[in-house]
Amino acid sequence: MDIIKRHSLGIGIGKKSSPKLEPVRPLKLNVVVESPPVVFFGTPSQSSGALFSCQLKVDVKDPSVTLDRFCMQFLALVTMKKPVSQHCPDCTTKVDELKKWTFSAGPLKLNKGEHSFPCSYMIPGHLPATTHGSLVTVEYRLSALAITSTGDKVTFELPIKVCRAITPGNPKNSMRIFPPTNLTMHVTLPPVIHPIGDFKVEMKMTGVSTKNKESQTRWRLRKFTWRIEELERMVSPACPKHAAKVGGEGNGISHDNTTVVGSDDIKSGWKSDFDDGTIECEFKAAVNPSLKPACDVSAANGLEIKHLLVVEMVVAEEWAPLKKPTQITPTGAARVLRTQFNLLLTERSGLGIAWDEEQPPMYEDVPASPPTYQINDIDMQELDEETNRLNLS
């Protein structure tokens, strides 16, 4: 009996199940974006926004379909990676409707074939760009919904990437003083940096040498390191259900995170002039794209992402007589000089310009007004005689 039971239990094992067929929908939705990529030019306080236009395509498969509800939304989704309550969807995700298109107030009948519905929206320039950070994710999405009279529900979603590009300006010059020494550092940085590509940093240190009557004391640069830190800060709001955890509705929990998105050690390549008392250095720095850095963001919901260039230099003190400057004697004193500078990480603006700065084309050869025609006096009798002559011939 045991053998029979084992054989009976093994019946059907290893048989492949039939594939599940998707239900046939009476229609299909699709979105064709006509406008260029969404890019905010300038800072949130200066940007005029971006124009977005698209065509919502409806491909009806049945002979005719009646839609009881037909609309599309432009949504902004903010997902917290450290919410107030881990298992609460309202604390984790916040969805804001920026724009809604309702294509029919009542039932809409569509025949078989493809139908187009144009949509356009001026996206405000103060909104944060699409961000995928370690604490929060900001995304934008088109969500279309069609409900037929028979109860069939057809949806379509399309993510929309929103970028921000800040046009570069003049280089930034900064100065740092390192007391109690006489060392002073002058640094020249680009106004903006980009996620892909390197940038040049120029450093000049003065006050390196201190001369006495018969000797001099000087600081020699041994090595220095640089790194780019990404500082992210976000306030996770609480839903009304869990507002008591943070002291009431409208409050939240602040989270901070620091990530190094680029670094390097430099042990040579600078020029030391102890007679002039200066050290000059020029090096290339860059953000590592493989670490997926986020661009600078500052939003009203508490999201802030900024970047810092941190430079650490190791200097050692030396003594040398003026008559024989090559006879160097280390004093044993050494210092680690650390300083930081703000960086603005943004997307490349390329050749694009803001929509409000666009102008129609100008043609030099085309006059400003229609051409004038010279009017001559015509003898009507001669014109009638010539007309009759042509008719007779």
MARLUM-322712 format. One record per atom (N, C-alpha, C): residue in one letter; x, y, z. Coordinates in steps of 0.02 Angstrom, whole numbers, padded with zeros to 5 digits, always signed. Each point is the difference from the previous one (the first is absolute). Example, Ala and Ser with C-alpha at 12.3 -4.5 7.8 and 13.67 -1.06 7.14 Angstrom:
2
a+00660-00284+00390a-00045+00059+00000a+00045+00060+00000s-00018+00053-00036s+00042+00059+00003s-00039+00055+00037
***
This chain:
393
m+00042-00061+00000m-00042+00061+00000m+00043+00062+00000d+00057-00002+00037d+00044+00060+00000d+00027+00015-00069i+00017-00053-00038i+00026+00012-00068i-00054+00031-00043i-00062-00023+00006i-00054+00028-00040i-00012+00072+00018k+00004+00016+00066k-00011+00069+00021k+00055+00046-00026r+00063-00025+00000r+00054+00042-00024r-00008+00014-00074h-00021-00051-00039h-00010+00011-00071h-00058+00047-00013s-00052-00005+00041s-00057+00044-00011s+00016+00072+00018l+00043+00010+00050l+00020+00068+00018l+00044+00031-00053g+00036-00041-00035g+00046+00026-00051g-00033+00015-00066i-00064-00014-00007i-00034+00013-00063i-00008+00075-00009g+00018+00025-00057g-00009+00071-00016g+00061+00042+00015i+00050-00028+00037i+00059+00039+00015i+00043+00007-00062g+00023+00060-00013g+00042+00013-00058g-00037+00022-00061k-00068+00000+00002k-00038+00023-00058k+00000+00077-00001k+00008+00027-00059k+00000+00072-00008k-00071+00026-00001s-00012+00053+00039s-00066+00030+00001s-00010+00042-00063s-00060+00006-00022s-00016+00038-00060s+00011+00074+00013p+00028+00037-00047p+00012+00071+00010p-00065+00039+00009k+00003+00049+00044k-00059+00042+00011k-00005+00053-00054l-00057+00004-00029l-00012+00049-00053l-00027+00064+00031e+00028+00055-00021e-00024+00064+00024e-00068+00015-00030p-00044+00030+00040p-00066+00016-00028p+00005+00051-00056v-00042-00008-00049v-00001+00045-00058v-00034+00065+00020r+00036+00054-00006r-00027+00065+00017r-00036+00031-00059p-00054+00036+00012p-00035+00031-00057p+00039+00057-00031l+00048+00027+00037l+00039+00056-00027l+00070-00001+00031k+00045+00039-00029k+00068+00005+00025k+00020+00073+00003l+00034+00019+00055l+00022+00069+00010l+00075+00006-00010n+00020+00057-00026n+00071+00015-00009n+00009+00076-00002v+00059+00022+00019v+00015+00071+00002v+00061+00014-00044v-00006+00048-00044v+00055+00022-00043v+00019+00070+00021v+00061+00007+00026v+00024+00065+00024v+00026+00040-00060e-00025+00060-00008e+00020+00043-00056e+00051+00052+00020s+00001+00021+00062s+00045+00053+00022s+00069-00028+00014p+00051+00042+00001p+00068-00023+00017p+00004-00022+00072p+00056-00030+00021p+00007-00021+00070p-00013+00058+00048v-00031-00016+00056v-00019+00052+00049v+00062+00021+00037v+00019+00063-00008v+00059+00028+00033v-00018+00068+00028f+00013+00009+00064f-00008+00065+00032f+00067+00037-00006f-00001+00059-00029f+00061+00039-00007f+00002+00053+00056g+00053-00003+00040g+00007+00048+00054g-00019-00030+00067t+00009+00038+00052t-00016-00021+00068t-00076-00004+00009p-00024-00033+00053p-00073-00003+00011p-00033+00068+00005s+00035+00049+00026s-00031+00067+00007s+00002+00039-00065q+00042-00020-00047q+00007+00037-00063q-00031-00036-00060s-00009-00065+00004s-00023-00038-00058s-00072+00016-00016s-00015+00006-00064s-00068+00013-00024s-00038-00064-00016g+00030-00057+00013g-00034-00063-00011g+00017-00030-00068a-00038-00050-00019a+00012-00035-00064a-00067-00019-00031l-00004+00006-00065l-00060-00019-00037l+00000-00075-00014f-00056-00032+00013f-00007-00072-00013f-00063-00010-00041s+00008-00036-00055s-00057-00015-00043s+00005-00072-00024c-00057-00031-00009c-00003-00070-00021c-00066-00014-00033q-00004-00060-00029q-00062-00024-00030q-00018-00067+00033l-00060-00003+00027l-00025-00062+00029l-00036-00039-00055k+00029-00057-00018k-00026-00042-00053k-00046-00054+00028v-00059-00006-00031v-00048-00052+00019v-00012-00044-00061d+00021-00062+00005d-00009-00049-00055d-00058-00046+00019v-00057+00011-00032v-00061-00038+00015v+00002-00064-00041k-00006-00057+00034k+00001-00065-00033k-00070-00023-00021d-00050+00014+00041d-00069-00019-00015d-00030+00046-00052p-00057-00019-00029p-00032+00045-00049p-00015+00069+00028s-00021+00003+00063s-00012+00064+00033s+00005-00011+00075v+00020+00052+00035v+00008-00002+00072v-00028+00065+00029t-00035-00007+00055t-00026+00059+00036t+00037+00006+00066l+00031+00058+00009l+00039+00012+00061l-00041+00042+00048d-00011-00028+00059d-00034+00038+00053d+00046+00048+00036r+00065-00018+00002r+00049+00043+00033r+00065-00003-00040f+00026+00057-00015f+00060+00004-00042f+00040+00062+00021c+00058-00011+00031c+00039+00056+00026c+00074-00020+00003m+00043+00049+00011m+00071-00012+00009m+00027+00051+00050q+00049-00021+00041q+00027+00042+00053q+00076+00005-00008f+00026+00057+00020f+00072+00010+00006f+00015+00001+00075l+00034-00052+00023l+00009-00012+00072l+00072+00010+00021a+00009+00022+00062a+00065+00004+00032a+00000-00048+00059l+00047-00047+00000l+00004-00052+00051l+00063+00009+00041v-00007+00004+00065v+00056+00005+00047v-00002-00061+00044t+00052-00041-00004t+00004-00063+00038t+00055+00006+00053m-00020-00009+00063m+00048+00004+00055m+00031-00069+00011k+00066-00002+00004k+00034-00063+00015k+00008-00012+00075k-00012+00052+00040k+00000-00006+00073k-00063+00034+00026p-00059-00031-00011p-00062+00033+00021p-00010-00004+00076v-00049+00036+00023v-00017-00002+00072v-00022-00069+00020s-00043-00031-00041s-00022-00068+00011s+00019-00042-00061q+00039-00052+00011q+00028-00039-00056q-00054-00033-00042h-00055-00021+00030h-00051-00039-00036h-00062+00041-00016c+00006+00066+00003c-00057+00043-00016c+00010+00030-00069p-00044-00015-00047p+00009+00028-00068p-00009+00076-00002d-00041+00028+00045d-00010+00072+00001d+00062+00036+00026c+00037-00031+00045c+00063+00030+00024c+00056-00009-00050t-00004-00053-00039t+00055-00016-00047t-00005+00040-00064t-00059+00006-00029t-00008+00032-00065t-00051+00056+00004k+00018+00055-00030k-00045+00057-00006k-00008+00017-00073v-00063+00003-00022v-00016+00012-00070v-00037+00066-00006d+00026+00045-00041d-00031+00065-00013d-00021+00003-00073e-00061+00023-00011e-00025+00009-00068e+00016+00071-00022l+00043+00006-00051l+00020+00065-00026l-00047+00024-00055k-00025-00045-00040k-00044+00018-00056k-00045-00059-00016k-00062+00016-00018k-00048-00052-00019k-00037+00021-00063w-00003-00046-00049w-00037+00011-00061w-00061-00046+00000t-00058+00028-00006t-00062-00038-00007t-00025+00009-00071f+00000-00053-00039f-00013+00005-00072f-00074-00002-00017s-00042-00018+00048s-00071-00002-00014s-00038+00008+00066a-00048+00046+00000a-00041+00009+00060a-00051-00057+00008g-00021-00029-00055g-00048-00054+00002g+00026-00060-00038p-00045-00047-00017p+00021-00059-00039p+00028+00021-00068l+00055-00032-00019l+00035+00014-00062l+00002-00063-00042k-00027+00004-00061k-00002-00058-00045k+00056+00007-00051l+00040-00053-00006l+00055-00002-00047l-00008-00060-00045n+00008+00011-00065n-00003-00055-00048n+00068-00035-00005k+00002-00054-00036k+00061-00039-00007k+00052+00041-00036g+00062-00004+00025g+00055+00038-00030g+00038+00038+00054e+00045+00042-00023e+00041+00038+00045e-00025+00072+00006h-00003+00024+00061h-00024+00067+00014h+00054+00036+00041s+00008+00065-00012s+00051+00040+00034s-00033+00055+00041f+00029+00012+00059f-00024+00052+00044f+00061+00041+00023p+00006+00062-00023p+00059+00041+00018p-00003+00023+00073c+00059+00005+00031c+00007+00023+00069c+00061+00045+00005s-00004+00050+00040s+00057+00045+00012s-00003+00025+00071y+00059+00017+00027y+00004+00022+00069y+00064+00040+00009m-00005+00056+00036m+00058+00039+00018m+00022-00023+00069i+00055-00038+00003i+00024-00026+00063i+00035+00056+00038p-00020+00014+00061p+00030+00055+00038p+00075-00013+00013g+00039+00054-00004g+00072-00007+00007g+00025-00007+00071h-00043+00010+00050h+00023-00007+00069h-00001-00072+00024l-00028-00046-00039l-00004-00069+00021l+00069-00032-00001p+00013-00049+00044p+00065-00034-00002p+00005-00045-00061a+00061-00010-00023a+00012-00045-00057a-00007-00072+00022t-00003-00045-00049t-00003-00071+00016t+00063-00020+00038t-00010-00029+00059t+00055-00015+00046t-00007-00071+00026h+00056-00036-00001h+00005-00066+00030h+00056+00002+00052g-00018+00019+00060g+00049+00006+00054g-00002-00060+00047s+00041+00004+00051s+00003-00053+00050s-00055+00005+00052l-00032+00058+00004l-00054+00010+00049l-00068+00008-00032v-00003+00024-00061v-00064+00015-00031v+00007-00008-00075t-00057-00012-00032t-00004-00005-00073t-00055+00047-00023v+00016+00043-00048v-00049+00046-00029v-00008-00019-00073e-00061-00015-00020e-00015-00022-00068e-00062+00036-00025y-00005+00003-00067y-00059+00028-00033y-00027-00052-00049r-00066+00001-00006r-00031-00053-00039r-00065+00024-00031l-00012-00024-00062l-00065+00009-00032l-00042-00063+00012s-00061+00009+00023s-00044-00056+00016s-00066+00011-00036a-00015-00044-00049a-00062+00005-00039a-00047-00055+00023l-00066+00015+00000l-00051-00046+00022l-00060+00004-00047a-00022-00059-00022a-00060-00005-00042a-00044-00056+00027i-00063+00015+00015i-00049-00049+00025i-00057-00003-00049t-00012-00059-00028t-00053-00008-00050t-00067-00010+00034s-00052+00003-00041s-00068-00009+00025s-00012-00071+00024t+00041-00048-00023t-00007-00069+00022t+00040-00015+00064g+00036+00050+00026g+00038-00010+00061g+00073-00016-00010d+00023-00004-00062d+00072-00013-00012d+00041+00062+00019k+00054-00011+00035k+00044+00054+00023k+00068-00008-00033v+00019+00051-00038v+00064+00000-00036v+00042+00059+00026t+00061-00015+00019t+00045+00051+00027t+00065+00001-00040f+00035+00056+00006f+00066+00007-00032f+00040+00051+00040e+00064-00016+00013e+00044+00044+00038e+00065+00009-00038l+00025+00062+00001l+00062+00016-00034l+00042+00046+00045p+00059-00023+00021p+00042+00044+00041p+00029+00058-00041i+00002+00058+00030i+00026+00061-00032i+00060+00023+00041k+00057+00004-00032k+00061+00023+00034k+00004+00076-00005v+00008+00031+00058v+00006+00072+00005v+00071+00017+00024c+00035+00041-00038c+00069+00019+00017c+00003+00075+00013r+00054+00020+00033r+00014+00071+00011r+00071+00014-00023a+00008+00053-00039a+00065+00020-00026a+00011+00073+00017i+00055+00014+00032i+00019+00068+00019i+00058+00021-00045t-00009+00053-00035t+00052+00023-00046t+00060+00025+00038p+00060-00017-00022p+00061+00021+00037p+00012+00075-00006g+00032+00026+00052g+00018+00071+00001g+00075+00008+00007n+00020+00049+00038n+00071+00013+00010n+00029-00048+00051p+00064-00016-00004p+00032-00044+00049p-00004+00030+00071k+00000-00044+00049k-00005+00021+00070k+00070+00001+00031n+00017+00054+00032n+00064+00008+00035n-00013+00001+00075s+00036-00043+00036s-00008-00006+00072s+00068+00005+00034m-00001+00021+00062m+00062+00006+00039m-00011-00031+00069r+00050-00037+00022r-00002-00032+00066r+00064+00018+00038i-00008+00014+00065i+00056+00015+00044i+00005-00055+00053f+00061-00022+00014f+00011-00055+00047f+00041+00026+00060p-00034+00030+00049p+00037+00020+00060p+00018-00062+00041p+00053+00001+00042p+00043+00058+00017p+00057+00011-00049t+00001-00037-00056t+00053+00009-00049t-00016+00061-00044n+00047+00018-00042n-00010+00054-00048n-00023-00025-00068l-00021-00063-00003l-00019-00030-00064l-00069+00027-00022t-00003+00018-00062t-00062+00023-00031t-00008-00034-00067m-00060-00027-00013m-00011-00037-00062m-00053+00036-00042h+00015+00008-00064h-00046+00029-00049h-00019-00055-00049v-00065-00009-00009v-00026-00054-00042v-00047+00030-00052t+00006-00025-00062t-00044+00019-00055t-00038-00061-00022l-00067+00004+00002l-00044-00057-00017l-00049+00021-00055p-00023-00048-00039p-00052+00017-00050p-00066+00014+00035p-00043+00039-00031p-00064+00017+00032p-00047-00060+00007v+00003-00046-00048v-00042-00060+00003v+00042-00060-00022i-00019-00059+00024i+00030-00062-00023i-00056-00046-00023h+00019-00055-00034h-00049-00044-00030h+00012-00072+00022p-00052-00042-00003p+00008-00070+00021p+00051-00038-00042i+00008+00019-00063i+00047-00033-00044i+00051+00051-00024g+00064-00016+00008g+00053+00047-00021g+00037+00028+00060d+00062+00019-00011d+00041+00027+00054d+00001+00076-00003f+00029+00030+00052f+00006+00072+00003f+00067+00017+00032k+00024+00060-00015k+00067+00022+00022k-00005+00040+00065v+00047-00014+00044v+00006+00035+00064v+00070+00030+00003e+00004+00065+00012e+00064+00035+00006e+00009+00023+00072m+00057-00018+00030m+00016+00018+00068m+00067+00036+00003k+00003+00051+00042k+00063+00036+00012k+00004+00015+00074m+00054-00023+00032m+00011+00011+00071m+00056+00050+00010t-00012+00050+00040t+00049+00052+00015t+00017-00002+00074g+00054+00035+00018g+00023-00001+00070g+00036-00063+00019v+00030-00033-00050v+00033-00064+00013v+00066+00010+00038s+00036+00052-00017s+00067+00011+00029s-00001+00059+00048t+00039-00007+00053t+00011+00054+00048t+00076+00008+00008k+00025+00057-00023k+00072+00011-00001k+00022+00041+00060n+00056-00022+00030n+00034+00037+00053n+00065+00029-00028k+00045+00020+00046k+00063+00030-00023k+00046-00051-00033e+00004-00059+00029e+00047-00050-00026e-00033-00065-00021s-00064-00008+00010s-00034-00063-00017s-00072+00015-00020q-00032-00053-00022q-00071+00005-00018q-00037-00063+00022t-00061+00009+00018t-00045-00055+00017t-00055-00003-00053r-00010-00059-00025r-00048-00007-00054r-00041-00064+00008w-00059+00001-00033w-00045-00057+00001w+00005-00035-00068r+00011-00065+00002r+00004-00040-00061r-00062-00043-00004l-00032+00001-00058l-00059-00040-00013l+00020-00072-00015r-00022-00046+00041r+00016-00071-00010r-00050-00034-00046k-00062+00010+00013k-00053-00030-00041k-00066+00035+00017f-00049-00011-00043f-00067+00025+00016f-00052-00045-00034t-00057-00001+00028t-00055-00040-00026t-00061+00045-00010w-00041-00019-00047w-00063+00035-00011w-00056-00052-00006r-00058+00021+00019r-00060-00042-00006r-00061+00045-00008i-00049-00026-00035i-00063+00035-00011i-00054-00036+00041e-00029+00036+00047e-00051-00028+00044e-00069+00023-00022e-00046-00046+00000e-00070+00014-00015e-00039-00001+00065l-00027+00057+00019l-00038+00006+00062l-00074+00003-00017e-00037-00048+00026e-00071-00005-00014e-00039+00006+00066r-00052+00040-00002r-00042+00011+00059r-00072-00002-00021m-00041-00034+00039m-00070-00008-00016m-00041-00005+00064v-00058+00030+00000v-00047-00004+00056v-00056-00047-00021s-00005-00057+00034s-00052-00049-00015s-00064+00019+00036p-00051+00021-00036p-00063+00019+00033p-00039-00061+00023a-00043+00011+00048a-00043-00053+00027a-00071+00009-00025c-00033-00055-00014c-00070+00003-00020c-00043+00015+00062p-00063+00019-00010p-00042+00015+00059p-00006-00058+00049k+00007-00061-00025k-00007-00058+00045k+00060-00006+00047h+00059+00018-00023h+00061-00007+00040h+00029+00068+00020a-00041+00052+00000a+00024+00066+00018a+00020+00004+00074a-00031-00042+00041a+00016+00002+00072a+00072-00020+00014k+00032-00038-00046k+00069-00021+00011k+00050+00057-00005v-00019+00053-00036v+00047+00056-00011v-00025+00064+00032g-00048-00006+00045g-00022+00059+00037g-00056+00039-00032g-00038-00030-00044g-00057+00034-00030g+00004+00002-00075e-00058+00017-00030e-00004+00002-00073e+00040+00059-00027g+00033-00011-00055g+00042+00051-00031g+00073-00006+00018n+00018-00042+00047n+00069-00010+00019n+00029-00061-00035g+00064-00010+00007g+00034-00057-00031g+00066-00014+00034i+00035-00048-00029i+00066-00021+00026i+00053+00019-00050s+00051+00036+00022s+00053+00022-00044s+00054-00054-00005h+00023-00012-00061h+00052-00050-00013h+00056+00034-00040d+00061-00018+00017d+00060+00025-00035d+00042-00058-00023n+00032+00009-00057n+00044-00052-00027n+00056+00033-00040t+00061-00024+00009t+00058+00025-00036t+00032-00056-00039t+00011+00011-00064t+00029-00050-00044t+00058+00031-00038v+00056-00036-00005v+00057+00022-00039v-00010-00024-00072v-00004+00047-00047v-00014-00016-00070v+00062+00011-00044g+00057+00013+00030g+00062+00008-00039g+00057+00018+00046s+00059-00029-00011s+00058+00013+00043s+00064-00021-00036d+00057+00027+00026d+00064-00019-00028d+00055+00026+00047d+00058-00035-00001d+00059+00020+00037d+00052+00025-00050i+00029+00058+00014i+00050+00030-00043i+00064+00009+00040k+00055-00029-00024k+00064+00002+00035k+00054+00037-00039s-00017+00026-00057s+00048+00039-00040s-00038+00042-00050g+00038+00045-00034g-00031+00040-00052g-00007+00073+00017w+00023+00022+00059w-00004+00071+00018w+00069+00032-00005k+00001+00065+00001k+00061+00039-00008k+00010+00042+00064s+00059-00009+00031s+00017+00036+00062s+00054+00051-00014d-00012+00062+00019d+00048+00054-00007d+00010+00030+00070f+00053-00024+00034f+00011+00023+00068f+00030+00070+00003d+00031+00023-00054d+00024+00069-00001d-00058+00049+00000d-00051-00017-00039d-00059+00042-00003d-00050-00018+00055g+00008-00059+00030g-00045-00022+00053g-00068-00023-00025t-00002-00034-00058t-00064-00022-00029t+00005-00073-00022i-00058-00031-00001i-00009-00068-00028i-00060+00003-00046e+00010-00020-00062e-00053+00002-00051e-00015-00071-00023c-00065-00013-00009c-00021-00067-00020c-00063+00006-00043e-00004-00044-00047e-00059-00004-00044e-00015-00074-00011f-00062-00019+00012f-00018-00071-00008f-00071-00005-00026k-00016-00060-00024k-00066-00016-00026k-00039-00040+00051a-00062+00019+00010a-00045-00036+00045a-00063-00018-00040a-00034-00051+00023a-00060-00023-00036a-00044-00040+00047v-00063-00002-00018v-00049-00042+00035v-00001-00068-00034n-00002-00053+00041n-00002-00068-00027n-00071-00016-00024p-00012-00006-00065p-00069-00013-00023p-00027-00067+00022s+00044-00049+00013s-00024-00066+00020s-00033+00001+00069l+00015+00051+00040l-00031+00007+00066l-00069+00032-00004k-00022+00019-00060k-00066+00029-00012k-00013+00060+00045p+00039+00052-00007p-00011+00060+00041p-00064+00036-00020a-00028+00036+00047a-00060+00040-00012a+00019+00073-00007c-00034+00035-00043c+00014+00071-00009c-00027+00040+00059d+00024+00061+00006d-00021+00043+00056d-00075+00013-00005v-00033-00007+00058v-00072+00009+00004v-00015+00039+00064s-00048+00045-00004s-00026+00035+00058s-00075+00009-00012a-00040-00035+00041a-00072+00000-00010a-00036+00022+00064a-00063+00019-00008a-00039+00024+00056a-00020-00056+00048n+00002-00063-00023n-00019-00056+00044n+00055-00022+00047g+00055+00036+00003g+00055-00016+00045g+00057-00037-00032l-00005-00015-00065l+00054-00035-00035l+00056+00049-00018e+00061-00018+00017e+00058+00041-00017e+00059-00046-00014i+00030+00010-00058i+00060-00036-00020i+00052+00051-00022k+00058-00002+00029k+00054+00044-00019k+00066-00038+00001h+00052+00030-00028h+00064-00033-00008h+00056+00045+00025l+00050-00032+00028l+00058+00035+00027l+00064-00031-00028l+00048+00043-00014l+00068-00022-00017l+00043+00008+00063v+00023-00056+00027v+00040-00001+00061v+00072-00013-00020v+00045+00044+00022v+00072-00006-00015v+00037-00006+00066e+00042-00050+00006e+00042-00011+00059e+00073-00003-00022m+00042+00043+00029m+00071+00006-00018m+00043-00016+00061v+00052-00037-00011v+00049-00016+00052v+00063+00040-00014v+00017+00045+00046v+00060+00042-00007v+00047-00014+00059a+00065+00001-00014a+00051-00011+00051a+00046+00061+00002e+00020+00019+00060e+00042+00059+00009e+00074-00019-00007e+00038+00044-00033e+00071-00011-00011e+00038+00064+00018w+00065-00010+00017w+00045+00056+00014w+00060-00006-00046a+00022+00057-00026a+00059+00000-00044a+00036+00067+00006p+00067+00000-00001p+00037+00063+00001p-00005+00036-00067l+00003+00065+00002l-00005+00039-00062l+00060-00010-00045k+00060-00011+00029k+00059-00009-00041k+00000-00067-00035k-00028-00050+00031k-00004-00067-00030k-00072-00025+00005p-00044+00022-00044p-00071-00018+00005p-00013-00074-00014t+00049-00035-00028t-00011-00071-00013t+00011-00043+00061q+00030+00027+00052q+00010-00038+00063q-00064+00006+00042i-00045-00046-00014i-00067+00002+00031i+00001-00042+00064t-00027+00028+00053t-00006-00035+00063t-00074+00000+00022p-00032-00058+00001p-00070-00002+00023p-00005+00019+00074t-00049+00041+00015t-00011+00020+00070t-00042-00050+00038g-00033-00045-00036g-00043-00049+00033g-00073+00023+00005a-00014+00062-00018a-00069+00025+00003a-00035-00015-00066a-00061-00020+00004a-00040-00014-00059a-00073+00017+00015r-00036+00017-00051r-00071+00019+00007r-00040-00030-00057v-00064-00010+00015v-00049-00021-00050v-00048+00058-00010l+00002+00030-00058l-00042+00057-00016l-00061-00026-00038r-00057+00016+00027r-00063-00025-00030r-00046+00059-00014t-00028+00000-00059t-00048+00052-00020t-00050-00029-00048q-00055+00036-00011q-00052-00024-00044q-00030+00059-00039f-00028-00017-00058f-00029+00049-00045f-00066-00027-00027n-00047+00044-00010n-00065-00019-00027n+00005-00012-00075l-00031-00053-00024l-00004-00016-00071l-00073-00002-00020l-00014+00019-00062l-00067-00002-00027l-00002-00052-00055l-00030-00058+00015l-00004-00055-00048l-00066+00005-00038t+00004+00007-00066t-00060+00009-00040t+00010-00035-00067e-00056-00011-00035e+00003-00029-00066e+00027+00051-00050r+00024-00025-00056r+00026+00045-00052r-00058+00033-00036s+00007+00065-00011s-00054+00036-00034s+00002-00010-00076g+00059-00016-00027g+00005-00010-00072g-00017+00063-00038l-00035-00008-00057l-00020+00056-00041l-00072+00022+00014g-00032-00031+00049g-00069+00017+00014g-00006+00065+00038i-00057+00033-00010i-00016+00062+00035i-00071-00005+00027a-00016+00044+00046a-00067+00000+00029a-00052+00019-00052w-00061-00023+00011w-00053+00011-00050w-00015+00074-00008d+00005+00040+00054d-00018+00070-00005d+00055+00042-00033e+00059-00030-00012e+00054+00036-00033e+00004-00016-00074e-00043-00045-00024e+00001-00017-00071e-00031+00057-00041q+00027+00012-00060q-00024+00051-00045q-00011-00029-00068p-00048+00026-00037p-00009-00025-00069p+00060+00017-00043p+00011-00037-00052p+00059+00013-00043p-00004+00068-00034m+00058+00031-00008m+00005+00064-00033m+00038-00009-00066y-00026+00031-00054y+00030-00005-00066y+00021+00070-00023e+00063+00006-00018e+00025+00066-00019e-00024+00023-00068d-00012-00047-00045d-00018+00018-00069d-00074+00015-00008v-00040-00016+00049v-00072+00011-00006v-00016+00069+00029p-00033+00044-00038p-00016+00066+00027p-00053-00004+00055a-00005+00054+00036a-00047+00001+00056a-00072+00004-00023s-00013+00025-00061s-00068+00008-00025s-00004-00028-00070p-00061-00012-00026p-00006-00025-00069p+00028+00049-00050p+00024-00023-00057p+00030+00046-00050p-00054+00045-00031t+00020+00058-00019t-00046+00047-00033t+00003-00010-00076y-00056+00017-00034y-00006-00008-00072y-00009+00069-00032q+00037+00012-00054q-00004+00063-00035q-00063+00001-00043i-00040+00053+00005i-00063+00006-00036i+00011+00051-00057n-00013-00022-00061n+00006+00044-00059n-00069+00017-00027d-00005+00058-00031d-00064+00020-00031d-00012-00041-00062i-00060-00026-00007i-00018-00043-00057i-00058+00033-00038d+00007+00002-00065d-00054+00026-00043d-00049-00057-00013m-00060+00006+00025m-00049-00053-00005m-00021-00011-00073q-00001+00053-00043q-00020-00009-00070q+00050-00043-00036e+00065+00011+00012e+00051-00042-00032e-00004-00071+00024l-00016-00009+00064l-00006-00068+00027l-00058-00037-00031d-00057+00036-00013d-00058-00033-00031d+00015-00018-00072e+00035+00044-00037e+00017-00015-00070e+00046-00060-00004e+00048-00005+00046e+00046-00058-00001e-00037-00063+00018t-00048+00005+00044t-00039-00059+00018t-00042-00025-00058n-00032+00048-00037n-00041-00020-00058n+00045-00031-00054r+00060+00027-00010r+00044-00026-00050r+00021-00071+00016l+00010-00015+00061l+00019-00068+00021l-00058-00048-00009n-00061+00024+00013n-00058-00043-00008n-00013-00016-00073l+00009+00050-00046l-00012-00013-00071l+00051-00047-00030s+00061+00003+00023s+00051-00044-00026s-00010-00070+00025
***
